[in-house]
Amino acid sequence: MRLLIIEDDKDVASFMARGMREAGHVIDAAHDGETGLEMARDGGYDVLIVDRMLPRRDGLSVIETLRGEGDRTPVLILSALGEVDDRVEGLKAGGDDYLVKPYAFAELLARVEVLARRRDPDTVKTRLSVGGLEMDLLARTVKRDGEEILLQPREFRLLEFLMRHAGQVVTRTMLLEKVWDYHFDPQTNVIDVHISRLRSKIDKPFEADMLHTVRGAGYRLSAP
């Protein structure tokens, strides 16, 4: 990807740029709003990373100007202002995501990559496949080795998330947020119950297991 970082703190911008380059991305940087706006207008960027507080022109003004000119490049806003009203203001100005400082670089990178995927409709998959396990998101069907598996709606969402992150460790917190829409720990065994049910359907009738517990970390779905 080609990214533009608009950040007035040169040390922070340098750190971000180095990390993004190590992840394989092409980086340009601007250290004030006016310069950043002109560089963004040149186009060709997959995502803009814009600090909210900038000299010469603040970040929200940069975003509002670009949106007013018809530029729909995804924008991630960075800011030390983290109240709900601050985030709402940033999103209403045209930002696509809002990350509060201080932040972990891994989260910054993940959010940038998500924004880039959203921009490209070709990356939206309607069929997922891991080994002999197949999911059709439009028909809402699941098969393993050609045999249809009937899932309840929550089991389907759980499996979809695991398949989209196949080979990766998925934490309980991730599942609570993405599958159950919880942003707190309900202190129940809801995940364990659904994982057990899912295993009984996608693993038990077959020779090899695909859904594994990673002790102390979470779960991983992988091809047998």
HELIX and SHEET records of a PDB file:
HELIX    1   1 LYS A   10  GLU A   22  1                                  13    
HELIX    2   2 GLY A   33  ARG A   41  1                                   9    
HELIX    3   3 GLY A   59  GLY A   68  1                                  10    
HELIX    4   4 VAL A   84  LYS A   92  1                                   9    
HELIX    5   5 PHE A  105  ARG A  119  1                                  15    
HELIX    6   6 PRO A  121  THR A  123  5                                   3    
HELIX    7   7 PRO A  153  ARG A  164  1                                  12    
HELIX    8   8 ARG A  172  LYS A  178  1                                   7    
HELIX    9   9 VAL A  190  ILE A  202  1                                  13    
SHEET    1   A 5 VAL A  26  ALA A  30  0                                        
SHEET    2   A 5 ARG A   2  ILE A   6  1                                        
SHEET    3   A 5 VAL A  47  ASP A  51  1                                        
SHEET    4   A 5 VAL A  75  SER A  79  1                                        
SHEET    5   A 5 ASP A  97  VAL A 100  1                                        
SHEET    1   B 4 ARG A 127  VAL A 130  0                                        
SHEET    2   B 4 LEU A 133  ASP A 136 -1                                        
SHEET    3   B 4 THR A 141  ARG A 144 -1                                        
SHEET    4   B 4 GLU A 147  ILE A 149 -1                                        
SHEET    1   C 2 LEU A 211  VAL A 214  0                                        
SHEET    2   C 2 GLY A 218  LEU A 221 -1                                        
END                                                                             
